[in-house]
Amino acid sequence: MTLAALALLTLAVAASSAQPTSIPVPASYYGVNFQRMANLGPAARDVHLAKIASLGITQVRFNASWAAIEPIAPKQGVHAYRWG
């Protein structure tokens, strides 16, 4: 079997096993992406978040860089995270 055929077969099996959920998303669930939040100072960030909250939005998503959180690989199974 060629690599392309194997990839196609894998895709077909994965796609056929996908099932929709029976649990609907609540009508009140709404959020925004705020990718530049980390670039703002505290005062500007507070202004933007207050405006978002005033619209009734309760979920805010932003990217987090794993390389920034764990810049050094674990040593002997011990991780060193930087959260600040």
N, CA, C and O of each residue as an XYZ file, in Angstrom:
336
protein
N       0.857     -1.176      0.000
C       0.000      0.000      0.000
C       0.896      1.229      0.000
O       1.864      1.303      0.757
N       0.569      2.185     -0.849
C       1.369      3.407     -0.920
C       1.026      4.325      0.244
O      -0.005      4.181      0.900
N       1.907      5.252      0.471
C       1.688      6.216      1.566
C       0.425      7.041      1.310
O      -0.335      7.317      2.238
N       0.204      7.431      0.062
C      -0.990      8.219     -0.267
C      -2.260      7.417     -0.018
O      -3.240      7.954      0.499
N      -2.253      6.133     -0.382
C      -3.424      5.284     -0.156
C      -3.678      5.093      1.327
O      -4.826      5.101      1.770
N      -2.616      4.923      2.094
C      -2.749      4.764      3.541
C      -3.302      6.040      4.171
O      -4.147      5.975      5.063
N      -2.837      7.187      3.717
C      -3.337      8.460      4.242
C      -4.818      8.634      3.906
O      -5.600      9.086      4.743
N      -5.202      8.272      2.678
C      -6.595      8.375      2.264
C      -7.482      7.438      3.078
O      -8.577      7.818      3.493
N      -7.015      6.230      3.302
C      -7.769      5.269      4.110
C      -7.930      5.773      5.544
O      -9.017      5.678      6.115
N      -6.875      6.299      6.118
C      -6.929      6.837      7.485
C      -7.927      7.989      7.571
O      -8.712      8.065      8.517
N      -7.897      8.876      6.591
C      -8.823     10.002      6.563
C     -10.270      9.525      6.445
O     -11.156     10.051      7.118
N     -10.507      8.533      5.592
C     -11.863      8.015      5.396
C     -12.397      7.378      6.678
O     -13.557      7.588      7.032
N     -11.570      6.607      7.373
C     -11.999      5.963      8.622
C     -12.281      7.008      9.687
O     -13.287      6.924     10.391
N     -11.401      7.991      9.809
C     -11.589      9.038     10.822
C     -12.844      9.853     10.538
O     -13.592     10.173     11.461
N     -13.082     10.191      9.287
C     -14.248     11.009      8.939
C     -15.549     10.247      9.145
O     -16.552     10.834      9.552
N     -15.545      8.952      8.869
C     -16.783      8.188      9.004
C     -17.155      7.933     10.457
O     -18.315      7.642     10.752
N     -16.191      8.037     11.375
C     -16.488      7.769     12.777
C     -16.881      9.027     13.553
O     -17.254      8.939     14.723
N     -16.802     10.186     12.918
C     -17.161     11.433     13.602
C     -18.671     11.494     13.807
O     -19.443     11.196     12.896
N     -19.077     11.878     14.995
C     -20.501     11.970     15.323
C     -20.794     13.344     15.921
O     -20.008     13.844     16.725
N     -21.905     13.956     15.542
C     -22.258     15.240     16.155
C     -22.695     15.024     17.600
O     -23.159     13.944     17.964
N     -22.544     16.039     18.400
C     -22.994     15.961     19.784
C     -24.489     16.251     19.861
O     -25.031     16.991     19.040
N     -25.126     15.681     20.822
C     -26.551     15.967     21.020
C     -26.760     17.114     21.999
O     -27.894     17.520     22.251
N     -25.670     17.633     22.549
C     -25.751     18.728     23.517
C     -25.583     20.048     22.773
O     -24.505     20.320     22.245
N     -26.618     20.864     22.722
C     -26.501     22.133     22.000
C     -25.678     23.155     22.792
O     -25.610     23.106     24.020
N     -25.070     24.060     22.072
C     -24.355     25.161     22.708
C     -25.400     26.141     23.210
O     -26.301     26.509     22.456
N     -25.307     26.576     24.468
C     -26.297     27.521     24.990
C     -26.327     28.813     24.165
O     -25.293     29.263     23.672
N     -27.499     29.394     24.020
C     -27.647     30.640     23.256
C     -26.824     31.771     23.867
O     -26.428     32.699     23.163
N     -26.568     31.698     25.165
C     -25.817     32.755     25.840
C     -24.302     32.604     25.687
O     -23.545     33.474     26.115
N     -23.859     31.497     25.075
C     -22.422     31.258     24.929
C     -21.903     32.046     23.742
O     -22.256     31.771     22.595
N     -21.077     33.012     24.022
C     -20.509     33.845     22.975
C     -19.170     34.351     23.467
O     -19.028     34.706     24.637
N     -18.196     34.388     22.590
C     -16.877     34.844     22.992
C     -16.180     35.576     21.865
O     -16.699     35.665     20.752
N     -15.007     36.098     22.157
C     -14.207     36.807     21.165
C     -12.752     36.369     21.286
O     -12.317     35.884     22.331
N     -12.011     36.549     20.197
C     -10.558     36.392     20.219
C      -9.947     37.754     20.488
O     -10.363     38.754     19.904
N      -8.971     37.792     21.361
C      -8.297     39.050     21.709
C      -6.800     38.771     21.658
O      -6.125     38.727     22.687
N      -6.292     38.581     20.431
C      -4.919     38.122     20.249
C      -3.863     39.120     20.711
O      -2.767     38.712     21.095
N      -4.153     40.375     20.685
C      -3.151     41.388     21.049
C      -3.246     41.816     22.517
O      -2.624     42.803     22.911
N      -4.001     41.099     23.313
C      -4.199     41.489     24.706
C      -2.878     41.598     25.467
O      -2.700     42.520     26.263
N      -1.959     40.676     25.233
C      -0.699     40.679     25.962
C       0.175     41.877     25.601
O       1.065     42.247     26.366
N      -0.073     42.486     24.436
C       0.734     43.634     24.005
C       0.284     44.947     24.633
O       0.985     45.954     24.528
N      -0.869     44.948     25.279
C      -1.394     46.173     25.874
C      -0.895     46.327     27.306
O      -0.609     45.341     27.986
N      -0.797     47.545     27.742
C      -0.493     47.796     29.145
C      -1.725     47.500     29.989
O      -2.821     47.358     29.447
N      -1.566     47.404     31.307
C      -2.689     47.063     32.175
C      -3.892     47.988     32.035
O      -5.027     47.513     32.017
N      -3.671     49.302     31.934
C      -4.800     50.243     31.850
C      -5.556     50.065     30.531
O      -6.787     50.020     30.530
N      -4.842     49.963     29.418
C      -5.491     49.787     28.114
C      -6.211     48.442     28.047
O      -7.306     48.344     27.493
N      -5.594     47.414     28.613
C      -6.229     46.089     28.636
C      -7.529     46.135     29.423
O      -8.528     45.550     29.003
N      -7.530     46.830     30.570
C      -8.744     46.949     31.380
C      -9.860     47.670     30.620
O     -11.029     47.299     30.730
N      -9.496     48.705     29.846
C     -10.495     49.439     29.059
C     -11.128     48.506     28.031
O     -12.351     48.467     27.899
N     -10.304     47.759     27.307
C     -10.821     46.847     26.286
C     -11.682     45.746     26.901
O     -12.756     45.436     26.386
N     -11.215     45.154     28.002
C     -11.992     44.093     28.640
C     -13.320     44.619     29.183
O     -14.328     43.914     29.145
N     -13.327     45.844     29.685
C     -14.583     46.437     30.176
C     -15.569     46.652     29.024
O     -16.770     46.437     29.184
N     -15.055     47.078     27.861
C     -15.932     47.249     26.701
C     -16.493     45.906     26.240
O     -17.669     45.804     25.892
N     -15.650     44.882     26.241
C     -16.097     43.541     25.856
C     -17.172     43.060     26.829
O     -18.199     42.530     26.405
N     -16.942     43.240     28.125
C     -17.917     42.813     29.140
C     -19.226     43.585     29.011
O     -20.300     43.033     29.249
N     -19.138     44.869     28.633
C     -20.364     45.673     28.508
C     -21.263     45.174     27.385
O     -22.457     45.475     27.371
N     -20.709     44.419     26.449
C     -21.496     43.830     25.364
C     -22.133     42.507     25.773
O     -22.867     41.898     24.995
N     -21.849     42.065     26.998
C     -22.403     40.802     27.471
C     -21.551     39.597     27.111
O     -21.973     38.457     27.305
N     -20.366     39.839     26.593
C     -19.465     38.749     26.212
C     -18.744     38.261     27.458
O     -18.154     39.049     28.197
N     -18.799     36.959     27.681
C     -18.226     36.392     28.904
C     -17.026     35.497     28.659
O     -16.405     35.028     29.613
N     -16.684     35.248     27.395
C     -15.555     34.386     27.073
C     -14.560     35.155     26.202
O     -14.936     35.720     25.176
N     -13.288     35.175     26.616
C     -12.236     35.816     25.837
C     -11.129     34.802     25.627
O     -10.646     34.190     26.580
N     -10.728     34.627     24.375
C      -9.674     33.675     24.041
C      -8.457     34.449     23.569
O      -8.581     35.445     22.855
N      -7.283     33.988     23.970
C      -6.047     34.558     23.443
C      -5.009     33.459     23.357
O      -5.071     32.469     24.085
N      -4.050     33.645     22.456
C      -3.003     32.653     22.258
C      -2.003     32.701     23.406
O      -1.744     33.754     23.988
N      -1.460     31.557     23.709
C      -0.377     31.463     24.675
C       0.755     30.681     24.025
O       0.520     29.607     23.472
N       1.942     31.185     24.079
C       3.096     30.526     23.481
C       3.663     29.493     24.451
O       4.135     29.837     25.535
N       3.610     28.209     24.044
C       4.163     27.169     24.919
C       5.663     27.360     25.077
O       6.214     27.067     26.138
N       6.331     27.849     24.034
C       7.778     28.083     24.123
C       8.102     29.147     25.169
O       9.170     29.102     25.780
N       7.200     30.096     25.384
C       7.420     31.109     26.409
C       7.113     30.565     27.804
O       7.743     30.971     28.781
N       6.152     29.652     27.898
C       5.769     29.095     29.193
C       6.783     28.064     29.681
O       7.106     28.009     30.867
N       7.282     27.244     28.745
C       8.289     26.234     29.108
C       9.462     26.358     28.135
O       9.592     25.560     27.207
N      10.325     27.377     28.356
C      11.396     27.641     27.395
C      12.522     26.608     27.408
O      13.287     26.520     26.447
N      12.632     25.843     28.461
C      13.692     24.833     28.574
C      13.035     23.464     28.691
O      12.090     23.277     29.458
N      13.543     22.521     27.928
C      12.994     21.162     27.950
C      13.120     20.560     29.359
O      14.043     20.897     30.100
N      12.190     19.670     29.721
C      12.267     19.018     31.035
C      13.583     18.257     31.199
O      14.131     17.713     30.240
N      14.065     18.235     32.413
C      15.293     17.495     32.735
C      14.946     16.426     33.754
O      14.459     16.737     34.841
N      15.189     15.182     33.417
C      14.889     14.033     34.269
C      13.427     14.062     34.718
O      13.106     13.758     35.867
N      12.554     14.434     33.786
C      11.121     14.438     34.056
C      10.621     15.631     34.849
O       9.443     15.682     35.200
N      11.489     16.591     35.141
C      11.097     17.764     35.914
C      10.888     18.935     34.956
O      11.784     19.281     34.186
N       9.724     19.530     35.005
C       9.400     20.665     34.154
C       9.632     21.971     34.901
O       9.472     22.039     36.119
N      10.007     22.996     34.167
C      10.177     24.339     34.735
C       9.332     25.298     33.915
O       9.693     25.636     32.788
N       8.208     25.740     34.473
C       7.283     26.617     33.770
C       7.503     28.062     34.183
O       7.871     28.337     35.325
N       7.275     28.992     33.249
C       7.316     30.426     33.531
C       5.937     30.977     33.228
O       5.580     31.141     32.062
N       5.162     31.262     34.252
C       3.786     31.739     34.055
C       3.700     33.248     34.047
O       2.643     33.788     33.722
N       4.753     33.947     34.387
C       4.651     35.406     34.473
C       5.306     36.155     33.381
O       5.272     37.386     33.369
